[in-house]
Amino acid sequence: MQRLVYIALSTLLITAMVGCRGSEDKRLVHADTLMWSNPDSSLAILESINRDSLQGEENLAYHALLLTQAQFRCYGNCSSDSLINSALDYYSDNHNREHYTRALIYKGAYYEFNTQQPVEAMKCYKQAEENADTTDYRNLAQINFRMGMLYYKNYASNNLDLNKFQMAAHYYEILRDKKMTMAALEYSGNVLRITDINEARKCYDKALSTARELKDTSSIYSIDINYALMYIEDSLYSQAKKYILDAFRLNNSFEENYNYYMMSLIYANQKDLDSAKYFISLLDKSQNTAYDSLLMYKALREIALCENNLSQYRIFNTLCNKISNSLEYNKTRYKLLDSEQEFDKSTKSDASISLGKKKKIISLLIGSLLLISVVFLLLYLKKKKDSKRLIDEIRNENSDKYDRLNDELVNINNRFANVMLSHISVLKNIMSQTYNEPRDYQSKNAEHKVSPIDDSDKEFWNGLYVYLNLKHNNIIKRIEKKYPKLSPTEMNVIGLICCGFNDAEIAVCKGYRNARTVTSKRNKIKEKMNLDVLLNDYLKKMM
């Protein structure tokens, strides 16, 4: 009966979603499909649409969202915040989760690019991250990339930006978006070149290979410049010179001030004072950024040292140290970190009292109890000849699980516990019937009550993750963040292990033919996580 109700509700939901999609203006849907492959065309379509011709608030909000996104894709900013605010207001009830996530991203982009308020931008990106579906890879990639850029542009250290860029690269790889994967890898290399030149080189090598595959000369130029900076920071000036000259051959000019100062610094370290002075004299120093000035003073310091001008050397050395300290002690970066941590703390608190998430927990517990009964039934059928011993063993093995689940239900909410206790009674009744009734009848009776859980059952697995995160201090979130290359199927196996299931039980629950399949998956998971201990021991420690 419950299965029929579930199917009926799902059908109604799908029908409603199709109906909503059907009400969207076809011109807007077409513009949306072009947004990433051809943003110029998307913008042209959107700008040609008279907003008065759009029917209904939904199409007006959709147009506002897409037009803002297209402007950012084409120009790097938007004309005003009125459009994105109207979209954000409309989607704020979250009736369209994906659109609401996108609206939050581009509200954050407005704060980042139009008003230079990185802390406000971070708040929007964090809210978007919390709202996004776990399979919404495009938006998750954008969110992580933009948060990484906020930290990167404010000279944040402690790998605050590196983690974001690596997550963005992971999601872009899933999307097979080579251009954005290349960008995320390049920025990962930019962060790593300060601390780990070998890892930085790996990132640059992958990015450069993709840039050449795409014949993207602009990206090749940028990566060559970053190679040069990497070698300069490691005092390998000959290698740096090679890459910066390769970049120069692509454009016959340098696009940023610091490229000329790099050349000056390289020649000064190679004792070629004429060339060093020539490059440092080319540009107007008033246009320098803080990083440009740092490179300029480093070059001037080297020139003074070559000329044995110790007084000038001391002056430029003091200026270098002053700028380095100002970049390191950047108040904005600390505000960004505080903003992100405060949001995470608030979200965790809200999750603990959310009624919707409590319902997911109840759904999870129901599923967990059903899984136990599946294990019991199928193991019984596999070993008919020793049924009494098997039933006694499983009854003893699982009695503690029943008791623990009862206690956890009461701790979550007594009202929900009363509902769940009735389900536990049903499962115990199945066990009793299996022990006392004729085999043919018991098998038929139990088979109608339980069924394996498929990986495609997102509602069950999401409920399982909510339960484990609340019970074990966000264990699933911590594993997903630390090991982003684990597949959804592997995460599901980890979830069952955290629930206390052995290989045989997991094989039955997942519908595998035998426990060896689970053992193989355990080994693959352990390899991906690069563990030198047993997977169960590692997970127990995390729990």
N, C-alpha and C positions, 0 to 999 in steps of 0.2 A: 504493500500500500504506500509506504513511504517513497519507494522508487517511482511509483506512478505519479505521486504528487511532485517529486523532484523533476521528472521529465516534463510534466505539464507546465511547471513554473519556468523551466529552461526554455521551453517552446515559446511561451509568452514573452520572455525577455528577448529572445532572438528576433521575434516578430516585431517587437517594439523598436529594437535597434535598426532593423532593416527599414522600418517605417520612417525613423528619424533620418537615416542616411538618404532615403529617397526624397526627403523634403529639401535637401541641399541643392543650391543652384549649380547646374552642370558646369557653368563657366568657372565657378570657384573650385569645384572638384578637379577640373582639368588643370587649373593653375597650381593646385596643390601637388599634383603628380609631377609637375615640371620643376618644383621648388629646388631640388637638389641637383638635378641633372642639367637644368637650363634656367637659372634664376632670372636672367634678363628677359626671357620670354614670359616667365611667370609674372614678373613685374609689369610688363607691357599689357598683359591681359587684365590684370587687376586695376591698373590705372585707366584702362578704357571702359571700365564698368561704372555706370552712374549709380551711386548708392540708392537713389530714389527708385531705381528699377528693381531693387532686391526686395523679395517678399518675405516678411517676417523678421523677428528679432534675431533668430538663429543665423540667417544668412548675413545680416548686418554685422553680427559679432564675428562670424567666420571670415568675412571680407576684411574686417579691421585687423584680425589676427594675421591673416595671410599677407596683407599689404605691409604691415610692420615687419614681418619676417622677410619678405622679399627686399625691402629697403635695406635691412641689415645685411642680407646676403650679397646685395649689389654694391652698397655704399659704405657699409661698416657702421652706420648709425641710422636713426629714423628722424622724420621731419618734426614730430612732436609726440607727446605721450598721450594725447587724447584718444587716439585709435586703440592703443594697447590697453588703456584704462577701461574703455567701453567693452572690449573683449573680456578682460579680466572680471569685470562686474557681472557680465552675462554668464560666464562659465564658473563663477565662484561657488555655485551650489553643487559643482562637480558632477553634473548629469552627463557631461562628456569629459571623461577623465583625461584622455590624450590631449584634447584641445586646451583643457585647463592647465595641464603640465606645460604645454608650449607657451601659453599666455604668461605663465610665471617666468619662464626662461627669458622671454623677450622684454618683460618688464625689468628683469635683472639686467639685461643687455642695455636697456635705456639708462639705468642708473650707472652702469659701467662706462659707457661710451659718451652719452650725451651730457650727463651731469657730473661725471667723475666722482661718484659716491660708491666706492668699492664695498664698504660695509653693508649698505642697503642692497647692493647687487648680490652679495653673498647670502643675505637673508632670503632673497627671492629664489636663488639657485637651490638653497637647502630645502625650501618649501617645495620646490619643483621635484627635487630628488625624493622627498618623502612621499609625494603624491604619485609619482610615476609607477606604472606597472613594471614588474620585474622583467617582463619580456619586451618592454618598450625600449629597444636597444638604441634607436636613433636619438631619442630625447635623453636617455641616460648618458650616451656618448657626449652629447652637447653640454649637458650639465657638468660632467667631470672635466671636460676640456675648458670650459669657461671658468670654473673654480680654480683649476690649475693656473690659468692665465692671470687671475686676480692675485694669487700668491706670487707668481713669477714676476709680474710687473712691479710688485712692491718688494722685490728682493728678499722674499721669505726663505728661510733656511729650514733645517731639520726635515727635509724631504716632504714638506707640506704640499708642494706643487708636484713633485715626482709621483706620488701615489695617485694623484688625480690624472696626470697625463698617461700613466700606465693603464689605469682603468679605462680611460677614453680610447686608447689604442686597442685594448681588448674588445670593446664594443664595436669599434669601427672595423676591426678584422671580421667580426661576426657578420657585419653588414656588407663586407667586401667593398668598402669605400676606401680605395687605395690612396686617394689624395689626402683624406683626413687622417688615415692611419699614418701616412708619411709625416704629416704635420705633428701629430702627437709623439711620434718617435723622435723627431728632430728636437722638440722641446724637452723630451726626456733626456736626450743627449746633452742639451744645454745645461740641465741641472746636474747631471752626473759628471760633467767634465771638471767640476771643482773638486770632487771627492774620489772618483773612480774613472780614470782615463780609459781603461780597458772596456768597461761597460759602456762608457760614452761612445767609444769608437764603434762598438757593435750596433748601437742605435743609429749612429750616423751612416754606417755602412748599409743597413737595411733601408734607411730613408733615401740615401743616394741611389741605391739600386732601383727603388720604385720611381724616383724622379726621372731617371734615365729611361725606364720602361715607358713612362708617360710622356717623355720628351718635354718635360717641364723645365725650361731653362731658368726660369725665375727661382724655382726651388733648388735647382742644382747650384746656382749662384749663392743662395742663402746658406746651403749646407757647406759649400766650400769655405765661406766666411767663418762658419762655426767651427769647422775643422781647424782653421788658422787660429782662432781664439783658443781652442783647446790646447794646441801645441804651444802657443805663447804662454798660457798659464802654467804649462809644464816646462817652460824655458827651453823648448825645442824650436829654435828660431828658423833653422833651415827648412824643416818640415812645414812650419807655418808659412814661410815665404812661398813655397811651392803652391799651396792651396790658395793663397790670396792672389797670386798671379794667375792661376787657373780661373778664378772668379773674374778677375779684371779682363781676361780674354773674352769672356762671355758677353760683357756689357761695354767694354772699353771705357768704363767710368765706375766710380763707386757711389752707391746710393746713400750711404750714411757717413757722418763725420768720423765715427770711430774707425772706419776702414783706413782712412788716411793716417790716423794716429797709430794704428797697428803697423802700417808700413814704416812710419817713422821710428817706432819702437824696435822693429826688426832690424832696420839699417843701423840704428844706434848701437845695438848689441853686436852687430857685425863690424863695428868701427868705421862705417861708411857715413861720416858726418855730413857731407854735402847732400846726399840723398835724404838723410834723416831730417835735416833742416828744410829741405825742399818740400817734403810731404806735409810737414807740420805747419808750413806757411800758406797752404793752399786755401783753407776755408776760414770763414768768419767765426772767431772763437765765441762770439755772443750767442751762437746757435747751439752751443754744446748742451747736451744732457749731463747729468751727474756722472754717468758711466763714460761718456765721451771725455769729460774733463779728467777723470781718473786715468784713462789711457794717455791723454795728452801730457799730464804731469809725470807719468812714468817715463814717457819718451824724453821729455825735457830733463828729467833726472839722469837718464842714461847719457844724454848728450853732454850735460854738465860734468858727469863723471869721466867721459872720454876726454874732455878738455881740461881735466884736473881743476875744475872750478868748484872747490869744496863748499864755498858759501852758497852758490846757486844750488848745488846738490842738496844741501840741508834744507833750503827753502822749499824746493819741489818735493823732497821726501816728506816734509811736514804736511804739505798740501795733500799728498797721496794718502797719508795716514788719516787725515781729517775727513776726506771724502769716503774712504773705506769704512771708517767708523760710522759715518752718517748713513751709509747704505746698510750696514749691519744693524744699527739701532734705528729701525724704521717703525714708528708708532702704528702706522696703518696695518702693518703685517700682524702685530699683536691684536689689534682690534678685529681683524679678519678671523684670526684663530679663536678669539673669545666668542665672536658671533657664531661661528660654526659649533663650538662646544656647547654654548648655551642652547642652541637650537636642538642639538642631539639630546641634551639632558631634558629639555622640555618635552620632546617627542616621546622619550622613554617613559616619562611620567604620565603623559596623556594615554599612552598605549595601555598602561596598567589599569586604567579605569574606564577604558572605552567599551561600551556595551557591545558594539559590533565585533570587536576582537574577542570579547568573552564568548560570543556565539560561535566564532571560529574555533575557539578552544573546545567548546562542547562538541562541535562537529568532529574535531580531531580525536577526542577521547572515545566517541562512538566508534569511529573508524579503527582506533587502536584495539578496542575490545573485539571488534569483528575480525580483525587480523589474527588475534590470538585464537579465536574459534576456528578460523580457516586452518591455521597450523595444526590445531588439535585434530580436526576432521581428516585432513589429508595424510597426516602421519599415521593415523589409525588405519585408514584404508590401505596404506602401503605395507603395514605390518599386521595383517589380520590375525595370523596364527598366535600372536602374543598380545592380544587386545587388552586383556585384564591388566597385565603388567604395564603396558604402554599408557593405558588410561590413568592408572594410579600415579605413574611417574609424571605425566603432564599435569595431572590435577595438583600434585605437590609442587611441581616447578612453577606453576602459574598462580598458585594461591596467594603468594606474596605480591605478585603483580596486581591481582584484583584488590588486595588490601591497600597497596600503595595508591592505586588509582582512586579508590574510595576516599582516602585521606586527602589526596590532592584536590578532588572535586569539592570536598567540604571546605578546604582552605580557600578555594577560588570564590565559591558562592554557594551557600546552603540551598538556595532556591534551585539553582542549576543542578546541584548534587542530587536532589530528589528525582529529577528527571533521569539522570544518568544511572541511578541505582536500579531503576526498572530495567534498563538495558543490560546491566550486569546480571540481573536475575534471569533474564532470557538466556544469556550465555551459559550460566551455571546449569540452567534447565537442559540446554543442549548437551552438556557434558553428562548430566545424569541420564538422559534418554539414551545417549550413546553407550553408556555402561549397561543399562538394564534392558533395552528393547532389542528385538531381532535386528540383525545387521542390515538387511535390505531396507527395512522401514527407517532405521536411524539414519542411514546414508541419504535416503531420499528426503527425509525430514530436514536434515541439517543443510543439505545442498541448496535448499530454497531460502535459507537464512543468510548465507554468506557468499562472498565472491572475491577473487583477487583484486587488488588495487592497481590500476594501470598508471604509467607515467603521465598520461594525458589528462588525468583527473586533477586539474590545477587546484580546484576548491579543496580537495583533501590535503594535497601536499602543502598548499599555502597555510591551511589550518594547522598541519603538523609543525611547520616552521614557527608559527606564532606561539604554539604551545611550548616548544623547546626553547625559544628565545626568552620567554617569560620565566620558565622553570630553571634554565641554566645560564642566566646572565648573557643573553644575546649570542649564544654559541653559534647558531647558524649564520647570523650576520657577520660574526667575527671570522668564521671559516670562509664565507663568500668573499669577504674583503681581502683576506690574507692569501687566498688561493683562487683567484678569478678564473683560472683555466679549467676548473672542475666543471664537468657537464651537469645539466639538471638531473640526469639519471644517477650520476655518481653522488650528487647532493642528497637525492632521495635515499640511496643506500646508507649514507652517513646518518641521515635522520632516523632510519630504523635501528641502526646500531646504537644510537644515543638512547633509543627507547628500550634497549636491553635485549634485542632479538639476536639469536645466533644465526649461523649461515643457513642451516636447514629451514629455520622459520622464515628468514628473509626470502629464500628461494621459493617457498610456498606462497608467501604474500605477493611476490612480484610475478608469479607464474612461470618461474624458470623450471627447467626439467630436472635439475639436480643442484646440490649445494656447491659443486665445483665451479659453477658459473659465478656464484657469489665470491668464492675464494679468488677467482681470477680478477673480479672487479675490485676486491680489496687490495690486491697487489698493484693494480693499475693506479688506484687512488693513492696508495702509499708512495708509489714512484712519482706521481705528479706533485705530491706534497713534500717530496724529498725527505722522508722520515727515516730515522735510524732506529726507531723503536716500533713495537707493534701498534697497528692503527687503533685497536681498542684501548690500549694503555694511553695513547696520546689523547684520544677523545675523553677518556675518564679524567685525565688531568685538566683538560679544558673545562669539563663540566664541574 
